[in-house]
Amino acid sequence: MKNRSLLVIALFFLIISPGILAQKIDIKVGDKATEWEFLDADNNPFTMDTWKGKVLQINYVDPDESDLNDEFNDLIKIAIDVDSIISKDHFKGFGIVDCASTWKPDFLVRTIAGKKAKKFDTTILFDYDAILREQWNLKKDSYNVIILDKNRICRAIYKGKIDSSENQEIIDLIVKLTKE
């Protein structure tokens, strides 16, 4: 009888423990984003609080899809550097590489990330174990864009290629959020 009770308890914990450990929340518009910490290429740790008080554009990207939303990111760069409608004082766009979703070796991923960091004058972080993809239920083998306001509330999420007809709407949202 004692062995049977232990077996039932063990099975119970095996069933519920993955949910407890993973804390998967399928982030949606209106949700507060859960905190995370990832390293850059120089092993410096970053969290969302690194950019406290700024609107965040998080590009969570499979390296095989790194060019998928370049059109959108080029327009963000223009809105910052040319049109000056988005202030770097109130906004930070950066990338988190989903290293677990690619066949490419880490050294090649770092090379690709380095080129993107230079092109967009930004920070690139590395998620080697798909922690954020699992935690926020982001799309695997894709390009996810998450817009968080200054309080880390999700204001927009795009999974896959952003349709060019939505680019201005997203830029307008970012401009609005930076002025709040």
Secondary structure, DSSP 8 states (H G I E B T S, - for coil): -HHHHHHHHHHHHHHHHHHHHH------TT-B-----EEETT--EE-GGGGTTSEEEEEEE-GGGTTTTHHHHHHHHHHHHTS--S-TTTEEEEEEEEGGG-SS-HHHHHHHHHHHHHHHT--EEEETT-HHHHHHT--TTSEEEEEE-TT-BEEEEEES---GGGHHHHHHHHHHHHT-
